[in-house]
């Protein structure tokens, strides 16, 4: 199975297959992998669909094509091991200086030699010192901006010190308005962190309970199965509401009418759960819309006022908000989506207003302030903060509103966000002290390219303190 978590991740010009001088073995695994690699490198949707239907765990072709666009395809470096029904190769992503990967292909033992999956594994590329890592990131950002593949801002800090930050590109391509470090970029699903913090604040205040249900706080909710879902399950995407797709085919026709959390509930409230709550994980935007409505009902304030008072103001996040797209917001970049070879205005794809599932705007500096406010206990108690940034389900990648993965100095929490014309990535490494922020008003993976370049290269050990003479 080929599955890369970009969360949900969750993309570049086609390139002809190149395999350098590496010759794949004439085995069932070698032949099947060769067919898959050619289809992958050529972004051949039809061929990938045919090949991946046979996977032991079928992989959505859109996910595969997203990974293809993210990597730019693969150039083979070496065959590491070869057996009739299993092949291990080392490959290099074509899209710019990323770590090499190991690809493991397995095929069935039947006469057809069906490809059962292709699994990628990251390989170490060696870590740099602080100065070299930050300088390399700055150079990478400039290269991507010059190639018109990144427009936005980035920031890297360690132990509270900003080590590097810069803005690139034009906030408004027609008016030639440059992006700056104060430019506001849409953050997509990264807004789930703010929603979760507000919910957990009310839990700590005794107003809400993690084990309270939708029906406890939205009495008379139409679908009785959803009414029994708990706040804990909504926060961790285990409530079964992932099948209620608020950005599905109906969204384009209704996006101007969907203006409040109540509007979303009225439109989707009759829909049920996809599985028994608590038994599976399925990422759910609608689950966070429900949390937004619960916050409003429990606090007596609208969602936006509550976040401003309880999250943004205490953290000093003065350039973060979620005014409607129709409002003139000083410094908010236009959103641009890729259409053929051009970047075009993505305004007609955006929600009327960001909401509890995400979609507001922020700056790289404000997200650093958010990280600092969490660490300083300005938003949550230390124990609640610990729970929020600790995996809360068996799949081990999500806490309460925060993606949380890795171990030791690579343990991190944060969130990404991506949609047409917006891409955000926020990563905090508590043990090694790093905070990485990348924001773009281009389609994904514009912002991810920077954090993904930096993370495998950043030093994990701190430089020794200078000694006294």
N, C-alpha and C positions, 0 to 999 in steps of 0.2 A: 504494500500500500504506500502510495506517495502522499504524505500529508505533512505540510509545513504550517505551523501555527503562526500566522501573521496577525490573528485576531484583529476580527475573525477572519481576517484577513484575508486577510484576509484576505512591472507589468510591461516589453519594449519592442523595437522594430524587429521584424523577422530577419533571421540570419540563416544562411545555408548551412546544412550539417557539415561540421568539420571534426575529424577524428585524428588529426595530426598523423603520426606514424603508427599509432596503436592499432593492432589487428585483433579483433575480437575472435574468440575461439569458435570453431565450427561445431558447436554443441547445441542441444535444445535451448539451454539458457542463453548462450551467446547469440543465437539467431533471434530469439524472442526479444532480448534486450536491444539488439541492433535495430529491429523494426520499431520498437518503442522510442528509442533515442532519436531516430530520424523523424518520427512523427512529432516528438516533443520539440526538437530544435526548429522544425518548420512550423510549429504551432498549428498542426493539421488537426482541426477539431474532429472531423469525421473519422479519421484514422484512430485518434486517441479514444474516441467513444467506443469504437469497435474493440480495440485492444483492452480497454479498462473494464468493459462489461464482464470480462472473465476474471477480474481480480477477486481474491478471496474476500476482501471487503471492498465493494465497488467504490471507486473514487469519482466524485462529480467532476466532469471535464472542465467546468468553469474554475474549480480549485486548481487543477493541473495547469490550465492556461494562465491563471494568475501567477502561479509559481514560475512558469516559463517566462512571463513578461518581467517578473522580478529578477530572475537570474540572467536573462538574455540567452538562455540555453547553456549547454555544457560542451566543453572540449575535453576529450578523454586524455588522461595523463599516463595511466598504467592499468594493466590488469593485475589485481592483487592475488586473486585466487579463482580457480575455475574447476567446477564440477559439472557433471552433465545437467543437473537441475538447479544449480545455484552458481551465480557469478558475482564476484565482488570487484568493482573497479574504482579507481580514484579519478576524479574529474575536477575541472576548474569552471566555476561560473564565469560566463563571459562578461557579465555586466559589472565590470569595474572592481578589481582588486579585492574581492571577497575571499573568504577562506575557502580552500579546496574542500571538497566533500567526498565521502565514500558512498557509492551507490550499490545497494545489494539487491540483485534481481533473483527471484525464485520462480520456477515453472513447475507445472504439474507433471507427474510421472506418466501421464497417458500418452498415447501416440501423437496427439496434436501438440504436445508441449506447450499448453496454454500458460501465458504469463500470469502469475498469481499476485505479483506486486513488485514495486520498485521502492525501496526504503532509503532515504538519504540520511547520512550521519555526518555531522560536522567534524572537521579535523583542525587541530591546533596550528596556528600560523605564526606563533611567537609574539610575545608582548613587548611593547615599547615603553620607554620611560615617559613621564608625564608630558614633558615638552614636545617630544617627538610625536606622541599620539595626538596631542591637540593640534600641532602644526600639520600633521597628516590629514586630520579631519578638515581643517580649514582649506587645505589644498583640494581635497576631494569635493567639498561644497562648491568651491570656485569652478572646478572642472564641470560639475553637473550643471551649475548655473550657466556657464558659457555654452554648454550643449543644449540649453533650454529644457533641461530635465529636472531642475529644482528651482523653485522660486518660493522664498519664505525666509525663515530665520532659525537659528540654532543657538544653543547655549550648553556649555559644559562647566560644571562646578564640582569641586571636591572639598569636603569638610567645610562647606559654607563659603569657599573662595571661588569666584568666577575665574576660570582659567582660559576661557575662550568664548567668544560670541560674535555673531555677524548676521547681517541680513543681505539677501540677494534678490535680484529680479525686480519686477514692477508690480505694485499693488493694483494698479489700473493701467493696463497695457495701452489703451487708447489715449488716456491723458498723460501717459509717461510718468506716472507718479511712482517714485521708488519705494520699495519696502524699507522699513527701518526696524530697529529693535523694539519700537513702540507700536508697530503695526499689529492690529488685531486679526488673528486668523481663527477660522472656525475649527472646533476641536472634535466634532463628531461624538463618537461613543465614549471618549475620555470624560465626558460630562457625567457618566455614571458614578465616577468617584465622588463628585460633589453631592449627587443625590444620596449616595450611600452614607456619606458623612452626616448629612442632615438627618437621615433616618436614625443613625446610631446615636446622635445627640439626643433625639427624642426618646430613644430607648433608655439612655442613661438618665434622662430626666423622669422616667417612669410614665411618660405619656403613651409610648408604644411598647410592645413586647415583640421580641424576635419570634416567639411562638404564637403570637396573635395571628388571626386569619384575615383575609380580604374582607370577609363578611363582618368581622368585628369592627372594622374601620370604614367600610363602605357598605353599610347595611342595605340588604335587598339587592345586592349585585345580581344581575340577570342570570348568569350561568352558575349553577349551584356547585359544579365541580371546581371551577375557578374560585368560587367563594370560600372554599375550604383550604386553599393554598396559604401557607404561612409567609410572613415577612422574611424569615430565614431562607425559605425556598426561593422567594423572588430575588433576594439579594445575591444568591449563589447560582441562579439559572437552573435550578432543579425543580421548578414548579410546574413544568409541563406546558408552559405558555409560549414556548418558542415557535410553535406552529401558527400562532396568531401573528401573521406577517404584516406589520403596519406599513412597511415600505414595499408591499407587493404590487401586483398589476393594478389594483384599484387606487393606489396612492396618487398617481399622476392626475387622475380625474378629480380627486377630492382634496388635494393638498391645500388649496386656498380656503377650503371650508374647515379643515382640521386646524383649529387655532388654539384650543385649550386642551388640557388633559380630559376634561369632561367630554369634549367632542370626540376624542379617540375612544373613550369608554362607550359612548353612545353608538359609535360606528362598529365596534368590535365586541361589545359586551356579551352578545349572545353566543359567542364562539367558545368552545370547550378546550380542555387540556388534551395534549397528544399522548400522555402516559400518566400513570399514577404518580402524583407529586412525591418527590423525594427519591424516586427510583432511578432516575437518569439525569444527565446534564444535557441541556439544549439551550444554547445562548438565546436570550429573549429580550428584545427591545420592548415588547409590550409589558413584560414583567416590571420594567422600570417605569413605564407610563403609569401602571397601577400604583407603584410606590410614590410617584409624583402626586397622584390624586389623593392618596392616603396622607401624605404630608400636608396637603392643603386642608383636608378635612380635619385632621388632628390638631393642627396649629391655628386654624382660623385665618391663615394668611395665604395669599397666592404664592405659588412655588418660587417665583422670581424674587419677591420681597424677602421670603424666608432665606433663600440662599445668600442674598446680599447681606442680610443682617447676621446670619449665623456662620457663614463660611467665608465669603469674600472679604467683608469688612474686617473681621478679626485677623485674617491672614494678610491684610494690606494689599489685596488684589484689586487695585483701583481701575484696571483696564479690562476686567473680565465681566461678561454679562451675556444677555440673550434677548436683545431687543429684536422686534420683528424685522424680517428682511426688507419690508417697505420703509422702515425708519432710516433716516440718515444718521449713521454712526461714525463719528470722527475716527479716522484711521483704520476702518475695517476694510480689508482687502476684498476685491472682487474674487469670486470663485471661477476657476477655469477648468474645463474638462477637455480631454483629448478627442478630437474629431478628425480622423484621418491624420494628416501631418500638421494640423493646426490646433492651437489652444483657443477654445471659444467660451464665451460667457455661459456659466452653468446655472444662472439664476432661475431658469425654468425647471430645474430639478430639485431645488431646495425646499425644505419644509417652510411653512409660513413663518414659523418661529421655532427656535430650539426648545426642547422640553426635557423632561427628566431622563429620557433615554439618551440624550446628548444633542449637540447641535448649536451650542452657543459659541462664543468667541473669547480668546484670551491672547496673552503675549508670552514669549519665552521667559521674561522676567517674572511675570505673575505666577507661572507654574513653579519657578524656583521658590518664590515666596510660599506657595502652597506646601511644597516639600518641607520647608523650614518650619512652617506653622504646625504641621503634623508632628515633626520631630520635637518641637518645643512644648507640645501638649496644649496648644492654643485652641485646638478643635475637638480633640477627643482625649479621654483619659489614657494613660499608658496601657492599661489592660485592654481597653476597647480598641485602641490603635493596634495592639499586638494581634488581636483576633481578626481585625479587618484585613490585615496584611499577612495572614496565615491561611494556607489552603483549608477550605471548609467542606470539601467533598472528596470522594475517593479518587477522582481523576487528578486531583492535586495541582490545579493550576489557577484556582480562583478563590479569593477570600470573600469579604463583604464589599463588593464594588471595586475591588482591585485585582488585576492579574498579578499573581504572585508565584514565581517559579525560581528554580535554581537553589544552590546550597552554598554555604560558607561565604566567601567574598563575592561570589556570583549570585547570591540570593538577591532577588530584586522584586519590587512591587511597582505598580503604575498602571497605565492603560494606554491603548492606542485608539485611534478613531479614523475611519476612512469612508469616503463616499465620493461621488462626483464633485470635483472642485474643492476637496478638503482632505487633509491627512495630518494627523497629529501622533506623536509618540513621546511618552513621558516615562522615564525609567529611573528608579531610585535604588541604589545599592547600599543598604545600611551598613553592612560590615566593612566595605571598602571605601565608603564615603562619597561615591560618585552620584551625581544627578545629571542625567542626559535629557535634553529637551530638543525636539525638532518639530517645527510647524511649517506647513505648506498650504497654499491655496491651489495647488495642482492635484490631480488624481493621485491616489496611491499607486506605487509605493514611494512617492517623491520624498516624504519625510523619513520613511523607514530606511531608505538607502544610507542615511547618515548615521543613525544609531546602530544599524547593523554593521556598518564599517568600523565604528569606534569600539563597540563592546568587546570583540575578540582581541583587540589590540591594547586596550587600556591596562595600565599596570595595576596589579592587585595589592602588591606590597607598598607601603608608604615609604618614602625616602627617609633615611635616618635624620633625626634632628641634629642641627649643627652643634658641635661640641665647643665648650668654652675654652679659650686660649689658656 
